[in-house]
Amino acid sequence: MNNQKIWLSSPHMGGNEQRFVQEAFESNWVAPLGPNVTGLEQDLETYLGNEVHVGALSSGTAAIHLGLILLGVKAGDEVICQSMTFSASANPILYQGAIPVFVDSEEMTWNLCPIALEKAIVDRIAKGKKPKAIIAVHLYGIPYQIEAIRSIADQFEIPILEDSAEALGSSYKGQACGTFGDIGVLSFNGNKIITTSGGGAIITRTKELKEKAVFYATQSRDNAPHYQHSEIGYNYRMSNICAGIGRGQMEVLDAHVTLRRKMHEFYAGLFAEIPSVTVFEVPNSEYYANYWLSAILIESDESKGISAEGLRLAFEEENIESRPLWKPMHLQPVFEQYPYYGSSVAENLFQKGLCLPSGSNLKEEERLRIATVVERYFLSGK
Ligand SMILES: *Cc1c(COP(=O)(O)O)cnc(C)c1O
């Protein structure tokens, strides 16, 4: 039997990526600038709509870092961050010498809880410091509660840094994720919905802000014939080679979103008859998810020996990758000394959850292998 590894989410090339990379070689644009960088930015601006401006960067993490700088976050400032997320949402707060304030999730979207968010803001203000920014994340491609979070942010006049690293191709009421924040962020890392092998982008509402981001990303070089600097710079621009991969990937983005959504449907069908499992899905038709990763919650049953970790191990035995959900940041050793607001929603999700193989390149044969493990695990008592 074919026992090749089934990955959670692996790169899926469309076909034209190599052509764009080839062009970069032929024209000797082998640098962190060039026609593919400009082309990818234009492709993304067209795709996202809403008159946004996009700057291609070396990673999503770099985009979050520059986003915080553009929002004026400095040493000693406080920044609110969704606790349940990948650490890259929070690390740049520390790069700035600022202080993360973590906030719990709610059960509907697994993202920032509006009630806990408001409590956190009110309490931080009472303690003497108004948070400088709110980092809100669309986990696994499911949009956060867009209107509730925006209304709180506006009420307290705090800008939103929208971490859309997992949500390119998702939308809310027809508007693309990445365009809701005061600044938005995308990632094109190897495991994301599309990849440039490594890369990211910053999304701004004005051309000036995009230009400022690119200025910081290219070592903050002042306009002079010699190297002149009046601000701290970074080397965060995307390479023209990587951008070439990105341009090829943009051609197949929507097709790959459709395939990821089919994987989600496959799991919805597979687990329909298994009462201890719920498949994570959008709350209603106003939410459109790319289902970057399909995720489930499992109610443990000790008498039957069923748990999320048990299923993960059963997959592992068959060389199939599955993973627990993001472990909340307030439970991470590196962040545990920082303030946290909320209860145990994120922690419970982490205990019960599992991400399943979700790639747009999974074949029928691989789905069968996944189904066999699931059926054996739940139906025949392991
Ligand atoms: C992947 C990811 C990032 C970081 O993007 P990189 O391109 O890997 O630096 C940030 N936030 C979230 C939620 C992510 O999933």
The ligand as an ORCA input file, in Angstrom:
! r2SCAN-3c Opt
* xyz 0 1
  C       1.687     32.277      9.007
  C       1.171     33.278      9.935
  C       1.876     34.467     10.204
  C       3.285     34.722      9.759
  O       3.527     34.694      8.424
  P       5.013     34.314      7.895
  O       4.911     34.645      6.435
  O       5.204     32.863      8.155
  O       5.991     35.174      8.603
  C       1.284     35.418     11.020
  N       0.080     35.203     11.565
  C      -0.604     34.071     11.364
  C      -1.946     33.927     11.991
  C      -0.086     33.066     10.557
  O      -0.764     31.926     10.389
*
